[in-house]
Amino acid sequence: KQGALIFDERTDRYDIRFDLADYYGGLHCGQCFDVMVGGRWKPTRIEYAADWYLVGIRADDLNGLRVRI
């Protein structure tokens, strides 16, 4: 299932939005999925240190990144 990463300020974590009212339900540290980078799907996982980041993916802003889970 494909969607876009969005930051949920209520929960202070990222979520995946699949459609207008269809969300994954919140991502937690260590969750794995694929992200579209340069026209190719790359496996990654989300982690948190000083801020949220994707392991092995360089991105200043995660909002709107295309993902599949």
MODELLER restraints for C-alpha pairs under 7 A, 6 or more apart:
rsr = mdl.restraints
at = mdl.atoms
rsr.add(forms.Gaussian(group=physical.xy_distance, feature=features.Distance(at['CA:1:A'], at['CA:68:A']), mean=5.34, stdev=0.5))
rsr.add(forms.Gaussian(group=physical.xy_distance, feature=features.Distance(at['CA:1:A'], at['CA:69:A']), mean=5.58, stdev=0.5))
rsr.add(forms.Gaussian(group=physical.xy_distance, feature=features.Distance(at['CA:2:A'], at['CA:18:A']), mean=6.35, stdev=0.5))
rsr.add(forms.Gaussian(group=physical.xy_distance, feature=features.Distance(at['CA:2:A'], at['CA:67:A']), mean=5.63, stdev=0.5))
rsr.add(forms.Gaussian(group=physical.xy_distance, feature=features.Distance(at['CA:2:A'], at['CA:68:A']), mean=4.16, stdev=0.5))
rsr.add(forms.Gaussian(group=physical.xy_distance, feature=features.Distance(at['CA:2:A'], at['CA:69:A']), mean=6.58, stdev=0.5))
rsr.add(forms.Gaussian(group=physical.xy_distance, feature=features.Distance(at['CA:3:A'], at['CA:16:A']), mean=5.88, stdev=0.5))
rsr.add(forms.Gaussian(group=physical.xy_distance, feature=features.Distance(at['CA:3:A'], at['CA:17:A']), mean=5.31, stdev=0.5))
rsr.add(forms.Gaussian(group=physical.xy_distance, feature=features.Distance(at['CA:3:A'], at['CA:18:A']), mean=4.29, stdev=0.5))
rsr.add(forms.Gaussian(group=physical.xy_distance, feature=features.Distance(at['CA:3:A'], at['CA:66:A']), mean=5.84, stdev=0.5))
rsr.add(forms.Gaussian(group=physical.xy_distance, feature=features.Distance(at['CA:3:A'], at['CA:67:A']), mean=5.44, stdev=0.5))
rsr.add(forms.Gaussian(group=physical.xy_distance, feature=features.Distance(at['CA:3:A'], at['CA:68:A']), mean=6.22, stdev=0.5))
rsr.add(forms.Gaussian(group=physical.xy_distance, feature=features.Distance(at['CA:4:A'], at['CA:16:A']), mean=5.40, stdev=0.5))
rsr.add(forms.Gaussian(group=physical.xy_distance, feature=features.Distance(at['CA:4:A'], at['CA:17:A']), mean=5.32, stdev=0.5))
rsr.add(forms.Gaussian(group=physical.xy_distance, feature=features.Distance(at['CA:4:A'], at['CA:18:A']), mean=6.66, stdev=0.5))
rsr.add(forms.Gaussian(group=physical.xy_distance, feature=features.Distance(at['CA:4:A'], at['CA:64:A']), mean=5.07, stdev=0.5))
rsr.add(forms.Gaussian(group=physical.xy_distance, feature=features.Distance(at['CA:4:A'], at['CA:65:A']), mean=5.39, stdev=0.5))
rsr.add(forms.Gaussian(group=physical.xy_distance, feature=features.Distance(at['CA:4:A'], at['CA:66:A']), mean=4.62, stdev=0.5))
rsr.add(forms.Gaussian(group=physical.xy_distance, feature=features.Distance(at['CA:4:A'], at['CA:67:A']), mean=5.69, stdev=0.5))
rsr.add(forms.Gaussian(group=physical.xy_distance, feature=features.Distance(at['CA:5:A'], at['CA:14:A']), mean=6.54, stdev=0.5))
rsr.add(forms.Gaussian(group=physical.xy_distance, feature=features.Distance(at['CA:5:A'], at['CA:15:A']), mean=5.80, stdev=0.5))
rsr.add(forms.Gaussian(group=physical.xy_distance, feature=features.Distance(at['CA:5:A'], at['CA:16:A']), mean=4.68, stdev=0.5))
rsr.add(forms.Gaussian(group=physical.xy_distance, feature=features.Distance(at['CA:5:A'], at['CA:17:A']), mean=6.40, stdev=0.5))
rsr.add(forms.Gaussian(group=physical.xy_distance, feature=features.Distance(at['CA:5:A'], at['CA:62:A']), mean=6.59, stdev=0.5))
rsr.add(forms.Gaussian(group=physical.xy_distance, feature=features.Distance(at['CA:5:A'], at['CA:63:A']), mean=5.29, stdev=0.5))
rsr.add(forms.Gaussian(group=physical.xy_distance, feature=features.Distance(at['CA:5:A'], at['CA:64:A']), mean=5.09, stdev=0.5))
rsr.add(forms.Gaussian(group=physical.xy_distance, feature=features.Distance(at['CA:5:A'], at['CA:65:A']), mean=5.40, stdev=0.5))
rsr.add(forms.Gaussian(group=physical.xy_distance, feature=features.Distance(at['CA:5:A'], at['CA:66:A']), mean=6.63, stdev=0.5))
rsr.add(forms.Gaussian(group=physical.xy_distance, feature=features.Distance(at['CA:5:A'], at['CA:67:A']), mean=6.85, stdev=0.5))
rsr.add(forms.Gaussian(group=physical.xy_distance, feature=features.Distance(at['CA:6:A'], at['CA:14:A']), mean=5.62, stdev=0.5))
rsr.add(forms.Gaussian(group=physical.xy_distance, feature=features.Distance(at['CA:6:A'], at['CA:15:A']), mean=5.43, stdev=0.5))
rsr.add(forms.Gaussian(group=physical.xy_distance, feature=features.Distance(at['CA:6:A'], at['CA:16:A']), mean=6.03, stdev=0.5))
rsr.add(forms.Gaussian(group=physical.xy_distance, feature=features.Distance(at['CA:6:A'], at['CA:17:A']), mean=6.70, stdev=0.5))
rsr.add(forms.Gaussian(group=physical.xy_distance, feature=features.Distance(at['CA:6:A'], at['CA:63:A']), mean=4.94, stdev=0.5))
rsr.add(forms.Gaussian(group=physical.xy_distance, feature=features.Distance(at['CA:6:A'], at['CA:64:A']), mean=6.10, stdev=0.5))
rsr.add(forms.Gaussian(group=physical.xy_distance, feature=features.Distance(at['CA:7:A'], at['CA:13:A']), mean=5.90, stdev=0.5))
rsr.add(forms.Gaussian(group=physical.xy_distance, feature=features.Distance(at['CA:7:A'], at['CA:14:A']), mean=4.37, stdev=0.5))
rsr.add(forms.Gaussian(group=physical.xy_distance, feature=features.Distance(at['CA:7:A'], at['CA:15:A']), mean=6.16, stdev=0.5))
rsr.add(forms.Gaussian(group=physical.xy_distance, feature=features.Distance(at['CA:7:A'], at['CA:63:A']), mean=6.49, stdev=0.5))
rsr.add(forms.Gaussian(group=physical.xy_distance, feature=features.Distance(at['CA:8:A'], at['CA:14:A']), mean=5.75, stdev=0.5))
rsr.add(forms.Gaussian(group=physical.xy_distance, feature=features.Distance(at['CA:8:A'], at['CA:15:A']), mean=6.57, stdev=0.5))
rsr.add(forms.Gaussian(group=physical.xy_distance, feature=features.Distance(at['CA:13:A'], at['CA:26:A']), mean=6.56, stdev=0.5))
rsr.add(forms.Gaussian(group=physical.xy_distance, feature=features.Distance(at['CA:13:A'], at['CA:27:A']), mean=6.64, stdev=0.5))
rsr.add(forms.Gaussian(group=physical.xy_distance, feature=features.Distance(at['CA:14:A'], at['CA:26:A']), mean=5.88, stdev=0.5))
rsr.add(forms.Gaussian(group=physical.xy_distance, feature=features.Distance(at['CA:14:A'], at['CA:27:A']), mean=5.58, stdev=0.5))
rsr.add(forms.Gaussian(group=physical.xy_distance, feature=features.Distance(at['CA:15:A'], at['CA:23:A']), mean=6.90, stdev=0.5))
rsr.add(forms.Gaussian(group=physical.xy_distance, feature=features.Distance(at['CA:15:A'], at['CA:24:A']), mean=6.16, stdev=0.5))
rsr.add(forms.Gaussian(group=physical.xy_distance, feature=features.Distance(at['CA:15:A'], at['CA:25:A']), mean=6.17, stdev=0.5))
rsr.add(forms.Gaussian(group=physical.xy_distance, feature=features.Distance(at['CA:15:A'], at['CA:26:A']), mean=4.30, stdev=0.5))
rsr.add(forms.Gaussian(group=physical.xy_distance, feature=features.Distance(at['CA:15:A'], at['CA:27:A']), mean=5.41, stdev=0.5))
rsr.add(forms.Gaussian(group=physical.xy_distance, feature=features.Distance(at['CA:16:A'], at['CA:23:A']), mean=5.61, stdev=0.5))
rsr.add(forms.Gaussian(group=physical.xy_distance, feature=features.Distance(at['CA:16:A'], at['CA:24:A']), mean=5.22, stdev=0.5))
rsr.add(forms.Gaussian(group=physical.xy_distance, feature=features.Distance(at['CA:17:A'], at['CA:23:A']), mean=4.55, stdev=0.5))
rsr.add(forms.Gaussian(group=physical.xy_distance, feature=features.Distance(at['CA:17:A'], at['CA:24:A']), mean=6.56, stdev=0.5))
rsr.add(forms.Gaussian(group=physical.xy_distance, feature=features.Distance(at['CA:29:A'], at['CA:46:A']), mean=5.53, stdev=0.5))
rsr.add(forms.Gaussian(group=physical.xy_distance, feature=features.Distance(at['CA:29:A'], at['CA:47:A']), mean=4.59, stdev=0.5))
rsr.add(forms.Gaussian(group=physical.xy_distance, feature=features.Distance(at['CA:29:A'], at['CA:48:A']), mean=6.40, stdev=0.5))
rsr.add(forms.Gaussian(group=physical.xy_distance, feature=features.Distance(at['CA:30:A'], at['CA:45:A']), mean=5.62, stdev=0.5))
rsr.add(forms.Gaussian(group=physical.xy_distance, feature=features.Distance(at['CA:30:A'], at['CA:46:A']), mean=5.61, stdev=0.5))
rsr.add(forms.Gaussian(group=physical.xy_distance, feature=features.Distance(at['CA:30:A'], at['CA:47:A']), mean=5.85, stdev=0.5))
rsr.add(forms.Gaussian(group=physical.xy_distance, feature=features.Distance(at['CA:31:A'], at['CA:45:A']), mean=5.29, stdev=0.5))
rsr.add(forms.Gaussian(group=physical.xy_distance, feature=features.Distance(at['CA:31:A'], at['CA:46:A']), mean=5.81, stdev=0.5))
rsr.add(forms.Gaussian(group=physical.xy_distance, feature=features.Distance(at['CA:32:A'], at['CA:44:A']), mean=5.71, stdev=0.5))
rsr.add(forms.Gaussian(group=physical.xy_distance, feature=features.Distance(at['CA:32:A'], at['CA:45:A']), mean=4.14, stdev=0.5))
rsr.add(forms.Gaussian(group=physical.xy_distance, feature=features.Distance(at['CA:32:A'], at['CA:46:A']), mean=6.75, stdev=0.5))
rsr.add(forms.Gaussian(group=physical.xy_distance, feature=features.Distance(at['CA:33:A'], at['CA:43:A']), mean=5.85, stdev=0.5))
rsr.add(forms.Gaussian(group=physical.xy_distance, feature=features.Distance(at['CA:33:A'], at['CA:44:A']), mean=5.73, stdev=0.5))
rsr.add(forms.Gaussian(group=physical.xy_distance, feature=features.Distance(at['CA:33:A'], at['CA:45:A']), mean=6.10, stdev=0.5))
rsr.add(forms.Gaussian(group=physical.xy_distance, feature=features.Distance(at['CA:33:A'], at['CA:67:A']), mean=6.99, stdev=0.5))
rsr.add(forms.Gaussian(group=physical.xy_distance, feature=features.Distance(at['CA:33:A'], at['CA:68:A']), mean=6.07, stdev=0.5))
rsr.add(forms.Gaussian(group=physical.xy_distance, feature=features.Distance(at['CA:33:A'], at['CA:69:A']), mean=4.94, stdev=0.5))
rsr.add(forms.Gaussian(group=physical.xy_distance, feature=features.Distance(at['CA:34:A'], at['CA:41:A']), mean=5.75, stdev=0.5))
rsr.add(forms.Gaussian(group=physical.xy_distance, feature=features.Distance(at['CA:34:A'], at['CA:42:A']), mean=5.17, stdev=0.5))
rsr.add(forms.Gaussian(group=physical.xy_distance, feature=features.Distance(at['CA:34:A'], at['CA:43:A']), mean=4.27, stdev=0.5))
rsr.add(forms.Gaussian(group=physical.xy_distance, feature=features.Distance(at['CA:34:A'], at['CA:44:A']), mean=5.79, stdev=0.5))
rsr.add(forms.Gaussian(group=physical.xy_distance, feature=features.Distance(at['CA:34:A'], at['CA:67:A']), mean=5.54, stdev=0.5))
rsr.add(forms.Gaussian(group=physical.xy_distance, feature=features.Distance(at['CA:34:A'], at['CA:68:A']), mean=5.31, stdev=0.5))
rsr.add(forms.Gaussian(group=physical.xy_distance, feature=features.Distance(at['CA:34:A'], at['CA:69:A']), mean=6.47, stdev=0.5))
rsr.add(forms.Gaussian(group=physical.xy_distance, feature=features.Distance(at['CA:35:A'], at['CA:41:A']), mean=5.40, stdev=0.5))
rsr.add(forms.Gaussian(group=physical.xy_distance, feature=features.Distance(at['CA:35:A'], at['CA:42:A']), mean=5.34, stdev=0.5))
rsr.add(forms.Gaussian(group=physical.xy_distance, feature=features.Distance(at['CA:35:A'], at['CA:43:A']), mean=6.44, stdev=0.5))
rsr.add(forms.Gaussian(group=physical.xy_distance, feature=features.Distance(at['CA:35:A'], at['CA:44:A']), mean=6.99, stdev=0.5))
rsr.add(forms.Gaussian(group=physical.xy_distance, feature=features.Distance(at['CA:35:A'], at['CA:65:A']), mean=6.97, stdev=0.5))
rsr.add(forms.Gaussian(group=physical.xy_distance, feature=features.Distance(at['CA:35:A'], at['CA:66:A']), mean=5.81, stdev=0.5))
rsr.add(forms.Gaussian(group=physical.xy_distance, feature=features.Distance(at['CA:35:A'], at['CA:67:A']), mean=4.37, stdev=0.5))
rsr.add(forms.Gaussian(group=physical.xy_distance, feature=features.Distance(at['CA:35:A'], at['CA:68:A']), mean=6.53, stdev=0.5))
rsr.add(forms.Gaussian(group=physical.xy_distance, feature=features.Distance(at['CA:36:A'], at['CA:42:A']), mean=6.30, stdev=0.5))
rsr.add(forms.Gaussian(group=physical.xy_distance, feature=features.Distance(at['CA:36:A'], at['CA:66:A']), mean=5.47, stdev=0.5))
rsr.add(forms.Gaussian(group=physical.xy_distance, feature=features.Distance(at['CA:36:A'], at['CA:67:A']), mean=6.16, stdev=0.5))
rsr.add(forms.Gaussian(group=physical.xy_distance, feature=features.Distance(at['CA:44:A'], at['CA:54:A']), mean=6.17, stdev=0.5))
rsr.add(forms.Gaussian(group=physical.xy_distance, feature=features.Distance(at['CA:44:A'], at['CA:55:A']), mean=5.56, stdev=0.5))
rsr.add(forms.Gaussian(group=physical.xy_distance, feature=features.Distance(at['CA:44:A'], at['CA:56:A']), mean=6.66, stdev=0.5))
rsr.add(forms.Gaussian(group=physical.xy_distance, feature=features.Distance(at['CA:45:A'], at['CA:54:A']), mean=5.64, stdev=0.5))
rsr.add(forms.Gaussian(group=physical.xy_distance, feature=features.Distance(at['CA:45:A'], at['CA:55:A']), mean=5.65, stdev=0.5))
rsr.add(forms.Gaussian(group=physical.xy_distance, feature=features.Distance(at['CA:46:A'], at['CA:52:A']), mean=6.99, stdev=0.5))
rsr.add(forms.Gaussian(group=physical.xy_distance, feature=features.Distance(at['CA:46:A'], at['CA:53:A']), mean=5.85, stdev=0.5))
rsr.add(forms.Gaussian(group=physical.xy_distance, feature=features.Distance(at['CA:46:A'], at['CA:54:A']), mean=4.68, stdev=0.5))
rsr.add(forms.Gaussian(group=physical.xy_distance, feature=features.Distance(at['CA:46:A'], at['CA:55:A']), mean=6.45, stdev=0.5))
rsr.add(forms.Gaussian(group=physical.xy_distance, feature=features.Distance(at['CA:47:A'], at['CA:53:A']), mean=5.55, stdev=0.5))
rsr.add(forms.Gaussian(group=physical.xy_distance, feature=features.Distance(at['CA:47:A'], at['CA:54:A']), mean=6.27, stdev=0.5))
